[in-house]
Amino acid sequence: MSGKPKKNIFADAYEERLAWNKESDEFVKYARYAIQRALDETEGFAEFNELVDYRIDTDPKLPGWLQVQFGRRLLGRPDTDGRHASERGPSLVYSRGPSGEMTVMMFPIKSEVASALEDSLSLRIGYYDYWDLYLGVRQDMRDLIAYAYVTSLDLKPSFGQRMRIRWLRFASHQHVDGKHQFSPLRSGVWNLIKLAFSGTFSGIFRFATPLAIGWFIGRYGTDWLTSWFR
């Protein structure tokens, strides 16, 4: 028998998880300032914030977790029970998973008289270091304010805001009625792959389809794809 000590087979994954946890801990620690600055630079935020306050929350019991939450606003109309209706503002959550992966989720405005079709949108899921998360804050806040304008009963979104949320609803995984749903984009790509290799397409389409899929992943799925190989 060899006298060499055996390597713990769980050690590599454990050390990798600690490294990812450190990155997200740093982000949560310093993200408040980046978020505040990004919101101030976001179109529509100042006008929305005049009527709806927001807060940035962390929780020592939930390491790697941070939430940007907007408060409630009275709608000036009764609900179905005749009481004053209100809507709860949108929120965006950074949440760390058990293996060190980070999920960025966005929740719509909700009220007693109306709500969005989806419970939430997953903006991205993967292994991100501090710098990746930091660089994503500006777009995250743009998405959040656009979501506020699109899902509120009383706001008029700009064309760009409407198009942004339409794209996110198409490209993002969602929770609907408490159940996870894959994005229509992912489902469509898989259907194209099946068609491409099933012989349904012929001639130039059999060559064009893989190229189109590759372009789609390169154009819109870079962060999602590269996060697998970190």
N, C-alpha and C positions, 0 to 999 in steps of 0.2 A: 504493500500500500504506500502511496506517495504521502510524504509529510507536508506537502504544500497545502496551505489553507484554501478551502474552496471559496470562490467568489460568490457573494450573495446575488442571486439572480434578479432580485428586486432592486438592487442598488442603483443601476443606471436610470431606471424610470423614476426612482425616488429623487435622485439628484437633479434630473431634468425638471421634475415638477417643482422642486424648490427654486430652481432658477427662474422658471416662468412666474411662480408666485411672487418672487422678489420684484420682477418687472412690473406686474400689475399693482403690487403694493405701492411702488414708487409713483405710478400713475395716479392712483387714488389719493395719495398724499398731496400731490401738487396740482391735480387737475382743476381744482376750483378756480384758480386764476386764469387758466387757459379758457375755461368754459365761460366765465364772465366776460372776458375780452371778446371771445367769438360771438357771444350773444349781442354785445353792443355793436358789433360790425355786421349783424345779420339784418337784411331787409325785413321790415315789418315788426321787428322785436320791440322797438321803443314804443310804438303805438299800442301794441298788445299789452306790454308791461305797465302802461299807464292805468289799465283797468284790472289786470290780473297779476298778482305778485308771484314770485317763484322762489324756490329754495333749493339748495344743493345739500343732499344728505349723505352721510356715511354712517356705518354702524360697526363698532368694534367687534360685535358678535358675528359679523358677516365680512370677513377679510376679502378684499378684492371686489367689494360692492360699492357702487356709487349711483345716486339717483338725482336727476334734475326733474323737479316736480312743480308744475304750475297749479295755483290754487283754484278755488271755486268762484263762480260769477253768477249772479242772479240774471235770469233771462228776461224778466219783465213780462212773463206770460204764465198762466197756471198750468200745472201738470194735470194728469187724468183724475186726480183726487181733489182738484180745485185749490191746491196749495201752490205757493210760489215755486216755480221750477228753477233749477239751477243746473249749471254744467260744471263738471270737474275738468280742470285743465289737463293738457297732455303731459306725458312724462317720458323720459329716456333713461334707461338703466344699463349700467355696465356691471356685469356679473361674472364672477370666476367660477368655472366648473371644477369638479374633483380632480381632474388631471392637469389643471393649469390653463386650460383653454378659456378664452374670454368670449362672452356673448354680449352683443349690443342690441338691445330691444327697445322698440318705441311703441308707446301706448297712446291711443287717440283720445280726444275729448269725448266725454260721456255725459249724458243728461237723462232726466226722467222722461223726456219726451222724444228723444232720438239718440241714436248711436251709430257708429261705423259698423260695417259688415264684419270686420275682423276685430278680434280682441287685441292683437298686437302684430307687429312686423319685426322680423329679425333682420337687422341691417347687415350684420356679419357675425360669423362664428369662426374662431380659429386661435392659433397661437401667435400672439402679438407681443413684441417687446414694448418698453416704455415709449420709445420714439414713434413706433407705429401707431400706438393709441393716441399719443399727443398730436400727431399730424392729422389724425382722423377727426379731432374735436370740431374743427371749423365746419366740415361738411355735416357732421352729426347735428350741430346746432341749426344749420340751415334746413336740414330735414325735419327737425323737431318743430321749427316755426312754420314751415310749409304745412306740416301735418295739422298744426293748430288752425291755420286758416282754412284748410280743406275740410276738416271734420267739425268745425264750429257751425252752429246754426246761423250766426249773425255776422260772419265775416265773409268778405269777398276775396278769394285768393287771386293772385296774379296768374297770368298764363304759365309762367315758368314754374310757379308753385304747383299748379294743377298737373302739369306734365311730369314734374319730379315725383309726386305721389303716385301717379298712374304707373310710372316706371317701377317704383319701389313695390307696388302691389303686384306687378308682373314678375319682378325679379327676386323678390324676397320670400322666404318661408314665412308662414303665418300660423297664428292660432285663431281658430274660428269655433265658437261655442265650446271652448275648452279643449279642442282637439287640434293636433298638429297637422298642417297641410304643407306639402312641398310646393314650391313656387311654380306658377304656370310656365315660367321660362325653363326650369329644370325638366318638367314633364314634357314640354315641347321638344327640347333637345334630345331626350331619350327616345321619343317617338321618331324623330328624324334618324337617329342612329339605327333603330330597329328597321326602319324602312330602307335605309341605305344598304344594310347587310342582308335584307330578306329577299332581294331581287326584285322588289316592287318598282324601284327606280331603274331606269335603263339609260344607256347612252351617256350623254354628257352629265346628266343629273347624278349618276352614280359617282362621278368624280367631283362634281360641284358641291354635293352635300357635305362630305368630310371637310372640304375647304371652308365652307360656310360655318360649320360647327367650330372648326379651329379658330376662325376669325372671331366668332362670338365669344369663345372662352378667353381669347387674348384681349379682346376689347373690354369685356364686362366682368370677366371672372378671374382676373389676375390675382387679386388679394385672396379670394377664396381658394384658388388653386395653389398658390405659393405657400399658404399657411399649412398645407398638408406636409410640406417637405422641410419645415423648420425643425 
